[in-house]
Amino acid sequence: MIHLGSSPAPVPDAPVPHTVLARAGEGPWPRYRIVGLISLGGGHLLAAFDGRETGQDVPDPTGLVQCRSLDGGRTWGPLETLRDADRKGRQWYCDPSFLHDPAAGRLFVFHTHAKDRGVWDALAGTDDADRDVMGSAVGVSEDGGRSWAFRSVTEVAAPPALLRTAFPTSGSGIVLQRGLYAGRLVQPYCGWFRAEGAAAGGRGPREDEVVRSYVLFSDDHGETWQRGEPVGEDMDETTVVELSDGRVLLNSRDHVRGGHRRIAVSADGGATWEDRGVDPQFVDPGNNAQLAARHPGAPAGDPRARQLLFTNAWDRFARVRGTLSASDDDGATWRELLVFEPGPLDYSAVQGLEDGAIVVLWEVEAREIRVARIAPGTLGDA
């Protein structure tokens, strides 16, 4: 028997009160998609997303924009350019994922770098000058995302001996705070791997490819990056969170869209994983989602360190019913807190703030990018 998770709450008639950060037909791009969100502390938040010419994935023209809040998500400033497209050179950037390292005062934004091909037909390789390779880049900012310096991470993220192509999962990465790997930076990825033991041959797509999740990690504040081992099969875009004991929980979109999500756990900071397979608690149509700590900075031993947040489209077949869920036991069980978007919902992101508020960012059919601040104490959760 298929388990459909806990009984859903009634669907509200309208989304929660929210701010529209971008709307189709307004601003520098005709369409907007694919969201990333980060809290820099002290009420400073950044939201990033793709600006798209057509709404379709690369290689259609795409660049990155961002918005900024300085008051904990209550109000938001205008659109800022994060990394603009190079239309003359046909260089496209998408899939933003923020990672904040407060110890070094650095902000990172991982993203995809495409030219003539997207994920479905990209050729294996690590030469970013090769127009058939879809690469990865990271931006580094020392001033809270007001200026950026960009460099390639294609070589470490997608070695052609192992996989054809890969990209960072949009949303946010994490900095581990507990245990042996405290201070490690962790950024989620997914890639199209060659089947284990398969004969080598060709640079293009093959029938024996397996979609798997993994992370890039850094132990030197982002100076260098390493690639962790991949995990699972049909583990697509993925999201990670640190558990109270320092382990890392991975929660992945199901590439074959079986109506649920796949999970794995790492005891060594994302270098290797224990594949836990399908978790029937999660209802999902095959869509990107977001895990986050409910109380960032809670120390080991504090019950709040076991509290997690999760946003996704809570439906087995359609991208609808945007839902905020919570766990009080390191992700062992989950309960629904709020339906924040009753209608269409594509990708989403969530951050817990120091003051107890929750900020949710989501996209609606390339028509709008919406953000909501949920004040502390309004959801009935301890």
N, C-alpha and C positions, 0 to 999 in steps of 0.2 A: 504494500500500500504506500502511495506517495504521501509524505508528510508535508503539509502546507504551512507549518509554523503555527504560532499562536493566533488566536482569533483576532482579526483586525477590528480596530475601532471604527465607528461610523465616519464616512468621508465628509469633511466640511464642504460648504457650498463655495468657498472662496479661499485663496491662499492667505497665510498670515500677513499682517501688515508688513510691508516691505518697501524698499527703495529700488527703483529701476536704474541700474548703472549704465546700461546700453540698450538701445532699441534699434531694430532693423530699419535701415533707411536714414538713420541719423548718425552724425559724427563721421569719422574718417573712413569707415567701412560700411558696405551694404548689409553685412550679416555679422553676427557674433556667436561664438561657441566655445566650449572646452574651458573649464574654470580651474583656477588655483587660488588658494587663500592661505594667508599666514598672519599670525600675531607676532609683532615685534616687541610686545610688552608696553606697559604704560598707556594703553589705549590706542597704540599705533597699529593699524591693520593695512595690509595690501591685498587687493583682489586683482587677479590677472585673467585674461582670456584671449582667445584668438579673435582677430578681425579677419573676416573672410569675404572674398569677392562674390562667391556664389553660395556659400553655406556648405559646399562639399569639401572633402578632405584634400590635402595636398596630393598631387602637384597643382591644384588650383591655387591662385594667388592668396597668400595668407601671411599675416604679421601678428605681432603681439602688442597688446595695450594693457594698461593697468589703471586702477583707481585707488585712492588713498583715503583712509579715515584716521583722524587724530583724536577721536572721542569715543573709542570703543565700539564703533559701528553705528553710532546714532546718526551721524551725517557723513556724507562722502563728497570728495572733491571731484573735479572734472576728469575726463579721460586723459591719460598721459601715454606717450609712446614708450613702450618697453624695448622692443626691437622691431624696427620697421622692415617691411619687405623691400628687397632690392628688385624693383620691377624690371629695370633695364638688364640686370644680370640674371634675372629669374632665380632669385634665392628666396626661399620661403621658410617661415619659422612658426611653429605651433606647439601645442601640448605643454603649457607652462606648469611647472611644479616648483614651489618655493621651498627653501630649507634655510632656517635661521640658526646661526651659531653664535649665541650671545657671548660666549667666552672669548671669541676672537673679534666680536663686533662685525661679523660678516653676514651678508645675506646672499644666498645663491638662488638662481632660477634655472633649472634644467628645462630643456626644450628640444624639439625635433628640428633638424635642418634638412630641408628637401630641395630638390631642383626639378628634374624631369620625371621622377617616379615617386609613388607613394608606397605604403607598406605592402600592398598586395603584389606589386610587380618590381619592387626594388631588387637590385642585384647585390650579391655579397661583395664586401670590400670595406676598407677603412680610409680610402683616399677621398677626402671631402671635395676635391676638385673633380672627381668623377661624377658626372651628372646623372648617372644611373644608380648611384649609391644614396640611400637615405641615412643621413648621419645624425649625431647627437651633439649638443653643445651645452655649456653651462655659462651663465653670466654671474659675475661676482660684483657685489656692491659693498663699499665701505661707508656709505652714507644713507642707509635705509632705503635703497632702491631709487634714489634720485639720479644716480649715474651708474653706468654698467660697463664692465670690461668682459668681453666674451672670448671663450676658447673652446676648442673641440674636445670631446671625450669619446669620439667614435671608435678610436682604436681599442680602448679598454672595454667599451660597452658592447661591441659587436664584432669580435674576431671571426673572420670568415671560415676558419677551420671548424668552428662550432655552430655558427648560425648565419642565416642569410641577412636578416635585418632585425632591428630592435628600436624601441623608443621608450622614453621615460613616461611613466604614468602621470597624468596631470593631477593636480591637487596640492600635496605637500609631502616632503620628507620629514624625518625626525632626527633629533639628537638624543642618543641614549644617556640616561641620567643615573642608572643604578647598576651595581655589579661590576664584573671584570671589564666590561667594555664601555663604561661610562665615558662620555665625551665623543664617542664615535658618531659620525654623520652617516645617515642611511637614506638612500633615495631609491624608490621602487622603479622597476623596469619590467617589460615583457618582451619576448623575442621569438622569432620563428627559427627553431633549432632543427638541424638535421637529425633524423632518427638515429638513436644510438646503434653503432655497428653498421650503419648504412654505407654503401660504397660511395666514395667521393665522386664528384662530377658536376660541372656546370656551376654558374653563378646565380642562376635564376630560380624562381619558385619550383618546388618539387612536391610530388604527392606524399612523400614520406616525412614532410615537415611536421614538427610538433610545437605547439605554442606553449611556452613555459614562462613562469615568473622567476624573478631574481632581483637582487639589489646591487647598486654600487655603494661602496662605503669608503670612508676616509677616517684615518686616525691622526691626521696632521692638519686639522682645520681646513680641509679642502685643498691643500697644496697638491696632493696626489690622490688618486682614486683607484680602488680595487674592485673587481667583479666577484660577487659571491656565486656559489653553485646554483644552478637552476633547480626548480622543483616542479613536480607534477606534470600532468598532461592536460591540455585544454585549459591551462591557467593563464588567462589573458590579463588585461589591465588590472593592476593590483594596488592595494593600500596596506600600510603597516602601522603598528602602534606598539609602544613598549609596555610590557606587563609589569606588575608591581615587583616581581623578583628579578627583573632585568632581561627576561626572555622577550622575544619579538614575535608578535602575532601578525601573520599575513592573511589577508582576505581578498580573494580574487574573483573577478568576473569569469563566468563559465563560457569558454569560447564556443561550445556547441549549444549554448542557450537551453540548458535543461531545466530551467526554472528555479535554480538555487545558486549558491555560491560555494567556492572551494577555499579551504583554509590550510595553513601550514604553520609550524612553530619552529623558531630557531633558538637554541641555547648558546650560540656563539656569535651573537651580534649580527646575524644575517649571512655569515659565511657559508653555512650549510643549514638544511631544513629537514624537519620531519613532516612528511606529507600526511595530512589528516583527511584528504579527500573531500567529498561533498559534505557540507554541513546543512542538514535539512531545516535547521532553524530559520535560515535566510531564504526568503522568497525574492526572486530577482529575475528580470527578463533577459539578462545579458547586457549590462550597462556599467559604466564606471561609477564608483561609490567612494565613500571616505570614512576611514577610521580616525579617531582622535582621542586624546586624553581628556576626560571631563574636567580634571583639575591639574593643569600643567604645573610641574614643579613640586607636586606632592611627594614627600620623601618615602623611601621604603619603610614599611611598617605602618604607615598611615592608611586607614581604610579607604581614603579618597584615591589612593594610587591604584586601586582596583577598579575604579569607575571609568568606563569608556563610553564614547559616543560613536554613532554610525548613521550615515545618511545614504539613502538609495531610493530607487523606484520600487515600491513594494507591490509587485505584481508579477506573476509567472510569465506572462506573455507580452505585455505592453509596457512602454515607458511612461507610466502614469503613477499617481499617488506617491508623491515625494514624502518620505517618512523619516523622522528622527527617532532613533532607537537608543537605548541605554543598557549598559551592563554594570552590575555592581560586584561582579566576581571574576574579573580578568577575562571576560568574553566567554565564560562557560555557558551562561544563559543571557538572554536578551528580552527586553520588554519595550513596547512602543510608548514613546513619550508624546509624539505630536505628528499629525499630518500637516506639513507646512505648505504643500502644493497639491491640491486635489486633482488637477488636470495633468497635461503632458509634462513630463520631467525628463530631461536628458542628464548630463553629468551634474554632480553636486560636490560641495566641499563643506567642511565644518571645522570650527575651532572653538575650544573652551577658553575663556578668558580668566584672568586672575581675580576679577571681581565676581565670578560666578555666572556671568552672562554667557550665552552661547550665540555664535554668529554662524549663519548658514548662507551659503552662496549657491545659486543654481541657475541653470539655463532652461529655456522653454522654446524648443523647436527652432533654434537659430533666430527667434523673434526678439527675445528679451533676455538680459542677464539681470537676475534679481538677487537681493541680499536682505536678510532680516536679522535684527538683533533681538534675541529672546532674553528678557530681563531675568535676573536671578530670582528664584522663588515663585515663578509663574507656572511651572510645570508640575508641581506637586512632588518632585523627586527630592530626596534628602540631600 
